[in-house]
């Protein structure tokens, strides 16, 4: 049996370190945006329940 030739992958473009840094940066950015959205929704819910306790808003339709 003769030795087989193995096709090696040649890396072109970004190298591994740059891809890891880019992926981490994009992940942190997306996570930050999601967390800001979560805080905004939490603030809106808290404001609604505060108004509900004060009687400024009702959840039962009046007839």
NUZA-462942 format. One record per atom (N, C-alpha, C): residue number from 1; residue in one letter; chain; y, z, x. Coordinates in steps of 0.02 Angstrom, whole numbers, plus 50000, padded with zeros to 5 digits. Each point is the difference from the previous one (the first is absolute). Layout:
N
REC     n   res   chain       y       z       x
REC   NUM     A       A       Y       Z       X
...
END
This chain:
63
REC     n   res   chain       y       z       x
REC     1     X       A   49941   50000   50042
REC     1     X       A   50059   50000   49958
REC     1     X       A   50062   50000   50044
REC     2     X       A   50041   49954   49985
REC     2     X       A   50062   49995   50038
REC     2     X       A   50051   50049   49970
REC     3     X       A   50048   50021   50041
REC     3     X       A   50052   50045   49976
REC     3     X       A   50044   49965   49948
REC     4     X       A   50013   50035   49947
REC     4     X       A   50041   49970   49947
REC     4     X       A   50073   50011   50013
REC     5     X       A   50039   49953   49980
REC     5     X       A   50073   50006   50006
REC     5     X       A   50027   50038   49939
REC     6     X       A   50041   50049   50012
REC     6     X       A   50028   50040   49946
REC     6     X       A   50073   49981   49993
REC     7     X       A   50020   49984   49939
REC     7     X       A   50070   49983   49987
REC     7     X       A   50040   50065   49995
REC     8     X       A   50046   50009   50045
REC     8     X       A   50043   50059   50000
REC     8     X       A   50063   49985   49960
REC     9     X       A   50023   50051   49965
REC     9     X       A   50061   49992   49960
REC     9     X       A   50059   50005   50047
REC    10     X       A   50045   49954   49993
REC    10     X       A   50062   50003   50039
REC    10     X       A   50055   50025   49954
REC    11     X       A   50034   50053   50022
REC    11     X       A   50053   50029   49960
REC    11     X       A   50064   49961   50011
REC    12     X       A   50029   49978   49945
REC    12     X       A   50064   49964   50004
REC    12     X       A   50049   50037   49956
REC    13     X       A   50062   50000   50018
REC    13     X       A   50050   50033   49959
REC    13     X       A   50009   50073   50021
REC    14     X       A   50006   50044   49949
REC    14     X       A   50013   50070   50013
REC    14     X       A   49939   50033   50033
REC    15     X       A   50013   50046   50044
REC    15     X       A   49943   50035   50029
REC    15     X       A   49985   50062   49959
REC    16     X       A   49948   50035   50017
REC    16     X       A   49975   50055   49959
REC    16     X       A   50050   50057   49993
REC    17     X       A   50034   50018   50053
REC    17     X       A   50048   50056   49997
REC    17     X       A   50057   49983   49953
REC    18     X       A   50026   49939   50004
REC    18     X       A   50054   49980   49956
REC    18     X       A   49978   49999   49927
REC    19     X       A   49939   49979   49988
REC    19     X       A   49974   49999   49931
REC    19     X       A   49992   50070   49973
REC    20     X       A   49978   50046   50041
REC    20     X       A   49993   50070   49979
REC    20     X       A   50068   50029   49984
REC    21     X       A   50049   49988   50043
REC    21     X       A   50068   50026   49988
REC    21     X       A   50030   49969   49938
REC    22     X       A   49991   49935   49991
REC    22     X       A   50027   49965   49941
REC    22     X       A   49966   50026   49937
REC    23     X       A   49935   50008   50001
REC    23     X       A   49964   50026   49941
REC    23     X       A   50021   50071   49983
REC    24     X       A   50008   50042   50051
REC    24     X       A   50021   50069   49988
REC    24     X       A   50071   50003   49972
REC    25     X       A   50043   49959   50027
REC    25     X       A   50069   49998   49975
REC    25     X       A   50003   49977   49928
REC    26     X       A   49964   49947   49984
REC    26     X       A   50000   49976   49931
REC    26     X       A   49968   50051   49953
REC    27     X       A   49948   50034   50023
REC    27     X       A   49967   50052   49959
REC    27     X       A   50047   50058   49987
REC    28     X       A   50035   50023   50051
REC    28     X       A   50047   50055   49991
REC    28     X       A   50058   49980   49955
REC    29     X       A   50023   49938   50006
REC    29     X       A   50054   49976   49957
REC    29     X       A   49978   49998   49927
REC    30     X       A   49941   49972   49987
REC    30     X       A   49974   49997   49932
REC    30     X       A   49987   50070   49972
REC    31     X       A   49974   50045   50042
REC    31     X       A   49989   50069   49978
REC    31     X       A   50065   50036   49984
REC    32     X       A   50051   49987   50040
REC    32     X       A   50066   50030   49987
REC    32     X       A   50030   49975   49934
REC    33     X       A   49993   49936   49988
REC    33     X       A   50026   49973   49937
REC    33     X       A   49962   50029   49940
REC    34     X       A   49934   50006   50006
REC    34     X       A   49960   50029   49946
REC    34     X       A   50019   50073   49988
REC    35     X       A   50012   50037   50055
REC    35     X       A   50019   50071   49993
REC    35     X       A   50068   50006   49967
REC    36     X       A   50048   49956   50017
REC    36     X       A   50065   50002   49968
REC    36     X       A   49994   49985   49926
REC    37     X       A   49957   49953   49982
REC    37     X       A   49988   49985   49929
REC    37     X       A   49970   50061   49965
REC    38     X       A   49954   50034   50032
REC    38     X       A   49968   50059   49972
REC    38     X       A   50052   50055   49989
REC    39     X       A   50044   50012   50049
REC    39     X       A   50052   50051   49993
REC    39     X       A   50047   49983   49943
REC    40     X       A   50017   49936   49992
REC    40     X       A   50045   49978   49946
REC    40     X       A   49967   50013   49932
REC    41     X       A   49937   49983   49992
REC    41     X       A   49965   50013   49937
REC    41     X       A   49994   50074   49986
REC    42     X       A   49988   50040   50051
REC    42     X       A   49995   50072   49992
REC    42     X       A   50068   50029   49978
REC    43     X       A   50054   49975   50029
REC    43     X       A   50067   50023   49981
REC    43     X       A   50015   49982   49928
REC    44     X       A   49981   49940   49978
REC    44     X       A   50012   49980   49931
REC    44     X       A   49960   50042   49952
REC    45     X       A   49938   50015   50017
REC    45     X       A   49958   50042   49956
REC    45     X       A   50029   50071   49996
REC    46     X       A   50022   50027   50056
REC    46     X       A   50028   50067   50000
REC    46     X       A   50064   50002   49958
REC    47     X       A   50041   49949   50005
REC    47     X       A   50062   49998   49960
REC    47     X       A   49983   49995   49926
REC    48     X       A   49950   49961   49982
REC    48     X       A   49980   49994   49930
REC    48     X       A   49976   50067   49972
REC    49     X       A   49957   50036   50037
REC    49     X       A   49974   50063   49975
REC    49     X       A   50054   50054   49999
REC    50     X       A   50049   49997   50045
REC    50     X       A   50056   50046   49997
REC    50     X       A   50041   49988   49937
REC    51     X       A   50013   49936   49984
REC    51     X       A   50036   49984   49939
REC    51     X       A   49960   50020   49938
REC    52     X       A   49935   49994   50002
REC    52     X       A   49956   50018   49945
REC    52     X       A   50004   50075   49986
REC    53     X       A   50001   50040   50054
REC    53     X       A   50006   50073   49992
REC    53     X       A   50068   50020   49972
REC    54     X       A   50053   49965   50020
REC    54     X       A   50067   50016   49977
REC    54     X       A   50013   49974   49929
REC    55     X       A   49956   49959   49975
REC    55     X       A   50009   49972   49932
REC    55     X       A   50042   49937   49999
REC    56     X       A   50013   49971   50056
REC    56     X       A   50041   49940   50004
REC    56     X       A   49962   49938   49978
REC    57     X       A   49935   50004   50000
REC    57     X       A   49959   49943   49982
REC    57     X       A   49940   50026   49962
REC    58     X       A   49975   49962   49953
REC    58     X       A   49942   50020   49961
REC    58     X       A   49944   49948   50006
REC    59     X       A   49939   50022   49990
REC    59     X       A   49945   49952   50005
REC    59     X       A   49968   49986   49933
REC    60     X       A   50023   50034   49946
REC    60     X       A   49973   49988   49933
REC    60     X       A   50052   49961   49961
REC    61     X       A   49978   49945   49969
REC    61     X       A   50046   49960   49960
REC    61     X       A   50019   50036   49936
REC    62     X       A   50064   50002   49986
REC    62     X       A   50024   50033   49939
REC    62     X       A   49992   49953   49941
REC    63     X       A   49982   50027   49941
REC    63     X       A   49990   49958   49942
REC    63     X       A   50061   49999   49956
END
